């Protein structure tokens, strides 16, 4: 079993910052990719940032320079530092792990953490 639990969301003023965390537990191995996605009302879930096999990072164009994805392998943690927040960043943020081991093959998702940017 694989479980992902996000935390760190909240209400923040425009220009503010948050650090989102994703705690992974269970059969965490053969990681093909891990990432953060977000979904706001009426919109499809979209990729925000990801770390793919080999350690390369990928960011959506509208978060480049403001968001930073990082990982702590020893703790099975994934982070997203979000700076210079804008109202349009308001969404539920989800972490996702793509695992490709024989016994844990699948795409796993957390339950999400709400980020609201408002004055």
MARLUM-523921 format. One record per residue (C-alpha): x, y, z; residue in three letters; chain; residue number from 0. Coordinates in nm, 3 decimals. Example, Ala and Ser with C-alpha at 12.3 -4.5 7.8 and 13.67 -1.06 7.14 Angstrom:
2
        px        py        pz   resn   chain   resi
     1.230    -0.450     0.780    ala       A      0
     1.367    -0.106     0.714    ser       A      1
REM end
This chain:
119
        px        py        pz   resn   chain   resi
     0.000     0.000     0.000    unk       A      0
     0.110     0.353    -0.073    unk       A      1
    -0.023     0.656     0.110    unk       A      2
     0.043     1.023     0.035    unk       A      3
    -0.059     1.296     0.278    unk       A      4
    -0.028     1.665     0.193    unk       A      5
    -0.006     1.948     0.442    unk       A      6
     0.091     2.314     0.459    unk       A      7
    -0.192     2.478     0.272    unk       A      8
    -0.384     2.775     0.403    unk       A      9
    -0.501     3.130     0.349    unk       A     10
    -0.230     3.374     0.244    unk       A     11
    -0.225     3.727     0.111    unk       A     12
    -0.105     3.804    -0.242    unk       A     13
     0.272     3.808    -0.247    unk       A     14
     0.294     3.565     0.041    unk       A     15
     0.458     3.226     0.066    unk       A     16
     0.378     2.874     0.181    unk       A     17
     0.564     2.546     0.197    unk       A     18
     0.357     2.246     0.098    unk       A     19
     0.466     1.905     0.218    unk       A     20
     0.379     1.555     0.102    unk       A     21
     0.456     1.261     0.328    unk       A     22
     0.479     0.929     0.148    unk       A     23
     0.453     0.596     0.327    unk       A     24
     0.431     0.234     0.230    unk       A     25
     0.603     0.066    -0.063    unk       A     26
     0.790     0.368    -0.192    unk       A     27
     1.043     0.245    -0.444    unk       A     28
     1.099     0.241    -0.821    unk       A     29
     0.989     0.605    -0.839    unk       A     30
     0.948     0.711    -1.199    unk       A     31
     0.827     1.060    -1.118    unk       A     32
     0.678     1.267    -0.839    unk       A     33
     0.498     1.593    -0.868    unk       A     34
     0.254     1.855    -0.755    unk       A     35
    -0.072     1.926    -0.934    unk       A     36
    -0.349     2.171    -0.864    unk       A     37
    -0.716     2.203    -0.942    unk       A     38
    -0.939     2.505    -0.904    unk       A     39
    -1.320     2.505    -0.936    unk       A     40
    -1.437     2.452    -1.291    unk       A     41
    -1.091     2.369    -1.419    unk       A     42
    -0.907     2.050    -1.493    unk       A     43
    -0.626     1.930    -1.271    unk       A     44
    -0.297     2.066    -1.401    unk       A     45
     0.068     1.992    -1.345    unk       A     46
     0.249     2.251    -1.135    unk       A     47
     0.593     2.096    -1.093    unk       A     48
     0.752     1.754    -1.110    unk       A     49
     1.075     1.567    -1.053    unk       A     50
     1.125     1.296    -1.311    unk       A     51
     1.361     1.001    -1.325    unk       A     52
     1.717     1.130    -1.321    unk       A     53
     1.630     1.425    -1.100    unk       A     54
     1.526     1.671    -1.366    unk       A     55
     1.263     1.922    -1.258    unk       A     56
     0.979     2.048    -1.473    unk       A     57
     0.761     2.351    -1.400    unk       A     58
     0.446     2.496    -1.549    unk       A     59
     0.521     2.822    -1.725    unk       A     60
     0.314     3.034    -1.490    unk       A     61
     0.498     2.919    -1.176    unk       A     62
     0.856     2.927    -1.303    unk       A     63
     1.069     3.143    -1.080    unk       A     64
     0.807     3.144    -0.803    unk       A     65
     0.767     2.777    -0.708    unk       A     66
     1.038     2.527    -0.620    unk       A     67
     0.991     2.152    -0.594    unk       A     68
     1.227     1.948    -0.380    unk       A     69
     1.251     1.606    -0.218    unk       A     70
     1.403     1.439     0.085    unk       A     71
     1.462     1.078    -0.011    unk       A     72
     1.560     0.970     0.337    unk       A     73
     1.228     1.089     0.478    unk       A     74
     1.013     1.005     0.174    unk       A     75
     0.902     1.366     0.161    unk       A     76
     0.815     1.590    -0.132    unk       A     77
     0.795     1.966    -0.094    unk       A     78
     0.670     2.263    -0.290    unk       A     79
     0.788     2.607    -0.187    unk       A     80
     0.543     2.859    -0.326    unk       A     81
     0.644     3.224    -0.327    unk       A     82
     0.500     3.547    -0.467    unk       A     83
     0.154     3.394    -0.458    unk       A     84
    -0.118     3.534    -0.678    unk       A     85
    -0.497     3.501    -0.647    unk       A     86
    -0.494     3.277    -0.954    unk       A     87
    -0.278     3.028    -0.762    unk       A     88
    -0.582     2.951    -0.547    unk       A     89
    -0.655     2.580    -0.583    unk       A     90
    -0.640     2.243    -0.415    unk       A     91
    -0.284     2.118    -0.446    unk       A     92
    -0.221     1.745    -0.481    unk       A     93
     0.098     1.546    -0.471    unk       A     94
     0.141     1.243    -0.690    unk       A     95
     0.394     0.961    -0.715    unk       A     96
     0.436     0.746    -1.023    unk       A     97
     0.575     0.411    -0.913    unk       A     98
     0.688     0.143    -1.151    unk       A     99
     0.793    -0.146    -0.932    unk       A    100
     0.651    -0.493    -0.986    unk       A    101
     0.456    -0.487    -0.659    unk       A    102
     0.368    -0.116    -0.636    unk       A    103
     0.298    -0.027    -0.999    unk       A    104
     0.061     0.271    -1.027    unk       A    105
    -0.002     0.644    -1.000    unk       A    106
    -0.080     0.748    -0.645    unk       A    107
    -0.244     1.066    -0.520    unk       A    108
    -0.290     1.242    -0.192    unk       A    109
    -0.614     1.394    -0.069    unk       A    110
    -0.505     1.750    -0.145    unk       A    111
    -0.440     2.065     0.054    unk       A    112
    -0.624     2.392    -0.008    unk       A    113
    -0.428     2.705    -0.094    unk       A    114
    -0.628     3.027    -0.096    unk       A    115
    -0.465     3.354    -0.199    unk       A    116
    -0.675     3.651    -0.104    unk       A    117
    -0.648     3.989     0.061    unk       A    118
REM end
